[in-house]
């Protein structure tokens, strides 16, 4: 007798509920809670730990951003990031990852700083409130993820949780939306996180879209640094100029005890090789840099070392002298290619000064003003160009930086804010005593 074919019956509501219950046993983050129900409109399922890449790049693109760390440190950083869900991109930075001058090697290891980017911050906080409620002040836990996300959007668009214990290691982590991060990197909307990325960081969870945005960010930092430097300068002066961009207008740098006044030097001096690895290929791409003393001797050198030595980089203490192209058209191109927000401020300042406007391709033929390249050539010739750039950087940075500092009371809570501020004052006093 021919066997009867088996007809698969449609799944009933009861079957679906049983399957969901089974999934919740395997992964408790899939349990439905009031906080999760608030975010039910999100397309991404709660508890998902990774997201599909939005951009695909060549395999070797952005290798300059791969800053090496000790194997033990790498494993620790990866372990900590793995404790969080819905993180699209993650980096670690600061003295807890890379050594800085001014720190006592016998003192306890500093807190490790992280930044996490996520596509949906409210989604992230809803899940994180369940898994790590102690990371939030009591009133933030009570008000929920919608409140946290609204506060996160103030200032530079980042929510910081500080002095958080993860398996015995103290960390501070900031949560930012992917869109806000990419906008800051490409346009310098606040320079709060984009400026942090001008210094070496350790990428723990990469993302192609953010990698591309940050490459644009790094090139922009180089252009600004070259515009701010004289015709001749040392390698270490170049890195200090880049590292100092994000501190222009930051209120913490002008308030005694809020930040170490030697911070930029302390960041750069022990990390000259890391800055070199991060930027030398980008310097080669934008051209205009050469050794101040003429051709450099690269006999016996090969690969990256030969390339950066040929450019005038490579001395251990960063004392190698460099020379940049000061041709007006070349420098005008540097200005023309600056990030949108900074360029807009400079254009506003110089159009008022020149009493004209910029005429771009596609404008009506009757439009009166200066062609764009001619406009920037005239701006380059202004003797106070560096001062105007510095003023516009301060205008970009000061307001969001001030808001972020004040927001710390809401994101960390009063007790942690006091402890964190006390630690900063302690570093300031040590720096002052050492300088004296």
C-alpha positions in Angstrom: 0.0 0.0 0.0 1.3 3.4 -0.9 2.1 5.5 2.1 0.0 8.5 2.7 1.8 11.7 2.2 2.2 13.8 5.4 0.5 17.2 5.3 2.2 19.8 7.5 -0.5 21.6 9.5 -0.2 25.4 9.8 1.4 26.7 13.0 -1.1 27.8 15.5 -0.9 30.6 18.0 -0.1 28.1 20.7 2.8 26.7 18.6 4.2 30.2 18.1 4.0 30.9 21.9 5.7 27.6 22.7 8.5 28.4 20.3 8.9 31.9 21.7 9.1 30.4 25.2 11.8 28.0 24.1 13.8 30.9 22.6 13.5 32.8 25.9 15.0 29.9 27.8 17.9 29.9 25.4 18.3 33.7 25.5 16.7 35.5 28.4 17.1 38.9 26.6 14.2 37.9 24.4 11.8 38.0 27.3 9.1 40.6 26.8 9.1 43.4 29.4 7.2 46.7 29.6 10.4 48.5 28.5 10.7 46.2 25.4 7.0 46.7 24.5 7.7 50.4 24.4 10.1 49.8 21.6 8.1 47.2 19.7 8.1 49.4 16.5 11.8 48.8 16.0 12.6 46.4 13.1 15.6 44.9 14.8 14.7 42.1 17.3 15.6 42.9 20.9 18.7 41.1 22.1 20.4 41.0 18.7 24.1 41.5 19.3 25.3 42.4 15.7 23.9 44.2 12.7 24.4 43.7 9.0 27.0 46.0 7.5 25.5 49.0 5.6 28.7 49.6 3.5 31.2 47.2 2.1 34.8 48.4 1.5 38.0 46.9 0.1 39.7 44.5 2.5 42.7 46.7 3.1 40.8 50.0 3.4 41.3 51.8 6.7 44.2 49.6 7.9 45.8 52.7 9.3 43.1 52.8 11.9 44.1 49.3 13.3 46.2 50.5 16.2 47.8 47.5 17.9 47.7 46.7 21.6 49.1 44.0 23.8 47.3 40.7 23.4 46.2 40.6 27.0 44.7 44.1 26.6 43.0 43.1 23.4 41.3 40.1 25.1 40.2 42.2 28.0 38.6 44.8 25.7 36.9 42.3 23.6 35.5 40.5 26.8 34.1 43.8 28.1 32.4 44.8 24.8 30.9 41.3 24.5 29.0 42.0 27.8 26.8 44.6 25.9 24.1 43.9 23.3 23.1 45.8 20.2 26.6 47.5 19.7 27.3 48.1 16.1 30.8 49.7 16.5 33.0 50.0 19.6 36.3 51.6 20.4 38.5 51.8 23.6 40.8 54.8 24.2 42.7 56.8 26.8 45.3 56.0 29.4 43.6 52.7 30.4 44.4 51.4 26.9 47.5 53.3 25.8 50.1 54.7 28.3 50.3 58.5 28.7 52.9 60.6 30.3 52.1 62.0 33.8 50.8 58.7 35.2 52.5 56.9 38.1 53.2 53.3 36.8 52.8 52.0 40.4 49.3 53.5 40.8 46.2 51.4 40.1 45.4 51.0 36.4 43.2 53.9 35.1 39.6 53.4 34.2 39.1 52.2 30.6 37.1 54.5 28.3 34.8 53.1 25.6 32.4 54.5 22.9 29.6 52.3 21.6 27.7 53.2 18.4 24.2 51.7 17.9 21.6 52.2 15.2 18.8 52.7 17.7 19.9 54.2 21.1 16.5 53.7 22.7 16.6 50.1 21.7 20.1 49.8 23.2 19.1 51.4 26.5 15.9 49.4 26.8 17.9 46.2 26.7 20.8 47.5 28.7 18.4 48.6 31.5 17.4 45.0 31.9 20.9 43.5 31.8 22.9 46.3 33.5 20.5 48.4 35.5 23.2 49.5 38.0 24.9 51.4 35.1 22.2 54.0 35.3 21.2 56.4 38.1 18.0 55.4 40.0 15.8 58.2 38.4 17.0 57.2 34.9 16.0 53.6 35.6 12.6 54.7 36.8 12.0 57.1 33.8 13.1 54.5 31.2 14.8 54.3 27.8 12.8 57.1 26.2 13.9 59.6 28.8 17.6 58.4 28.6 17.5 58.8 24.8 16.1 62.3 25.0 18.9 63.3 27.4 21.5 61.5 25.2 20.4 63.8 22.3 21.4 66.9 24.2 24.8 68.5 23.5 27.0 66.1 21.5 24.4 63.3 21.3 26.2 60.9 23.6 25.2 59.3 27.0 28.1 58.4 29.3 28.0 55.8 32.1 31.0 56.3 34.3 32.8 54.3 37.0 31.0 51.1 36.0 32.4 47.8 37.3 32.6 45.0 34.6 34.1 41.9 36.1 36.4 43.8 38.4 37.5 46.4 35.8 36.3 50.0 36.1 35.1 51.4 32.8 33.4 54.5 31.4 31.3 54.1 28.2 29.5 56.5 25.9 26.5 55.5 23.8 25.9 57.4 20.5 23.7 56.7 17.5 25.5 55.6 14.3 23.9 58.5 12.3 25.1 61.1 14.9 28.6 59.7 14.9 29.0 59.6 11.1 27.6 63.1 10.8 30.1 64.4 13.4 33.0 62.6 11.7 32.2 63.9 8.2 30.8 67.4 9.0 32.4 68.2 12.4 28.9 69.0 13.7 30.2 69.0 17.4 33.7 67.5 17.2 33.0 65.8 20.5 33.5 62.2 19.3 35.1 63.0 16.0 37.8 64.9 17.8 38.4 61.9 20.1 39.0 59.8 17.0 41.8 62.1 15.9 43.9 60.4 18.5 44.9 56.6 18.5 42.0 54.4 19.6 41.6 50.6 19.7 38.7 49.5 17.5 37.1 46.4 19.0 34.0 46.1 16.9 34.5 47.6 13.4 31.8 48.8 11.0 32.5 49.7 7.4 30.3 52.8 7.3 31.9 54.3 10.4 35.4 53.3 9.1 34.8 55.3 5.9 33.4 58.3 7.8 36.4 58.3 10.2 38.9 58.1 7.3 37.3 61.4 6.0 37.6 62.7 9.6 41.3 61.9 9.9 42.1 63.6 6.5 40.2 66.7 7.7 42.3 66.8 10.9 45.4 66.7 8.8 44.2 69.6 6.6 43.3 71.8 9.6 46.7 71.0 11.2 48.6 72.0 8.1 46.7 75.2 7.8 47.5 76.1 11.4 51.2 75.3 11.2 54.0 77.4 9.7 56.0 76.4 6.6 58.4 74.3 8.8 57.6 72.3 11.9 58.6 69.2 13.7 56.7 65.9 13.5 55.7 66.1 17.2 54.3 69.6 16.6 52.1 68.1 13.8 50.7 65.4 16.1 50.1 67.9 18.9 48.3 70.2 16.6 46.0 67.3 15.5 45.5 66.1 19.1 44.6 69.6 20.3 41.9 70.3 17.7 39.1 68.9 19.8 40.2 70.8 23.0 39.7 74.3 21.4 36.8 75.9 23.2 36.4 72.9 25.6 35.5 74.6 29.0 37.3 71.8 30.9 40.7 73.1 29.6 40.2 76.6 31.1 38.7 75.5 34.5 41.4 74.7 37.1 41.1 71.0 38.1 38.7 70.1 35.3 41.4 68.8 33.0 45.1 68.3 33.0 46.6 71.3 31.2 49.4 69.1 29.8 46.9 66.6 28.4 47.8 67.1 24.7 51.5 66.6 25.3 50.9 63.7 27.6 48.8 62.0 24.9 51.2 62.6 22.0 54.7 62.1 23.5 54.5 58.4 24.3 52.4 57.6 21.2 54.4 59.1 18.4 54.7 55.8 16.5 50.9 55.3 16.8 50.2 58.7 15.4 52.7 58.0 12.6 50.9 54.7 11.7 47.5 56.4 11.8 48.4 59.4 9.5 51.5 58.9 7.4 49.7 57.2 4.5 47.0 60.0 4.5 49.8 62.6 4.5 51.2 60.8 1.4 47.8 61.0 -0.3 47.2 64.7 0.3 50.9 65.4 -0.6 52.6 68.7 0.2 54.9 67.4 3.0 58.7 66.7 2.6 61.7 66.7 4.9 62.9 70.2 5.7 66.5 69.3 5.1 66.0 67.8 1.6 65.8 64.1 0.6 65.9 61.7 3.5 68.2 58.6 3.5 66.2 55.4 3.3 69.1 53.0 2.7 68.4 49.7 4.3 64.8 50.5 5.0 61.7 49.0 3.4 57.9 49.0 3.6 56.1 51.6 5.8 59.4 52.6 7.5 60.9 53.6 4.2 57.8 55.6 3.2 57.5 57.6 6.4 61.3 58.2 6.6 61.2 59.6 3.0 58.6 62.1 4.2 60.8 63.3 7.1 59.1 61.2 9.8 60.7 58.5 11.8 62.9 60.1 14.6 62.1 58.3 17.8 61.3 61.6 19.7 59.4 63.1 16.8 62.0 65.9 16.4 62.3 65.3 12.6 61.7 68.6 10.8 59.1 68.8 8.0 58.3 71.3 5.3 54.9 71.9 3.8 53.8 73.4 0.5 52.7 77.0 1.0 51.6 77.6 -2.5 48.4 79.7 -2.3 46.4 77.4 -4.7 47.4 74.3 -2.7 46.4 75.8 0.6 43.2 77.2 -0.9 42.3 73.6 -1.8 42.9 72.5 1.8 40.4 75.2 2.9 37.9 74.2 0.2 37.9 70.6 1.4 37.4 71.2 5.1 34.4 69.6 6.8 31.0 71.3 6.1 30.4 72.8 9.5 33.9 74.4 9.8 33.9 75.5 6.2 30.5 77.1 6.6 31.8 79.2 9.6 34.9 80.3 7.7 32.9 81.2 4.7 30.5 83.3 6.8 33.5 85.1 8.5 35.3 85.9 5.2 32.2 86.8 3.2 31.5 89.5 5.8 35.1 90.7 5.7 35.3 90.7 1.9 31.8 92.1 1.5 31.0 89.5 -1.2 29.5 86.1 -1.6 30.8 82.8 -3.1 29.6 81.9 -6.6 29.6 78.2 -7.2 29.1 76.1 -10.4 25.4 75.9 -11.2 24.5 79.3 -9.7 22.6 81.6 -12.0 24.9 83.5 -14.5 23.6 86.8 -13.1 24.9 85.9 -9.6 27.5 88.4 -8.4 30.4 87.5 -6.2 33.7 85.5 -6.2 34.4 82.1 -7.8 34.9 79.6 -4.9 38.5 78.9 -5.5 39.4 82.6 -5.9 37.5 83.2 -2.6 39.6 80.7 -0.7 42.8 81.9 -2.3 42.0 85.4 -0.9 41.2 83.8 2.5 44.5 81.9 2.6 46.4 85.2 2.1 44.8 86.8 5.2 47.4 87.2 7.9 45.0 86.1 10.7 43.8 82.9 9.0 44.9 80.7 11.8 43.1 82.9 14.4 39.9 82.7 12.4 40.1 78.9 12.1 40.7 78.7 15.8 37.7 80.9 16.5 35.5 78.8 14.3 36.7 75.6 16.0 35.9 77.0 19.4 32.4 78.0 18.1 31.8 74.4 17.1 33.1 72.8 20.2 32.2 75.0 23.1 28.5 74.7 23.3 28.2 70.8 23.0 31.2 70.3 25.3 29.7 72.6 28.0 26.3 70.7 27.7 28.0 67.4 27.9 29.9 68.4 31.1 26.7 69.6 32.7 24.8 66.5 31.5 27.2 64.4 33.5 25.0 65.0 36.6 22.1 63.3 34.8 24.0 60.5 33.1 26.2 59.5 36.0 24.3 60.6 39.1 25.4 63.0 41.8 27.6 60.5 43.7 29.6 59.3 40.7 29.9 62.8 39.3 31.5 64.0 42.6 33.9 61.0 42.6 34.8 61.5 39.0 35.4 65.2 39.4 37.6 64.5 42.5 39.7 62.1 40.5 40.2 64.8 37.8 41.2 67.4 40.4 43.7 64.9 41.8 45.3 64.5 38.3 45.4 68.3 37.9 47.2 68.8 41.3 49.8 66.0 40.4 50.4 67.7 37.0 50.8 71.1 38.6 53.2 69.7 41.3 55.3 68.0 38.6 55.5 71.1 36.5 56.6 73.2 39.5 
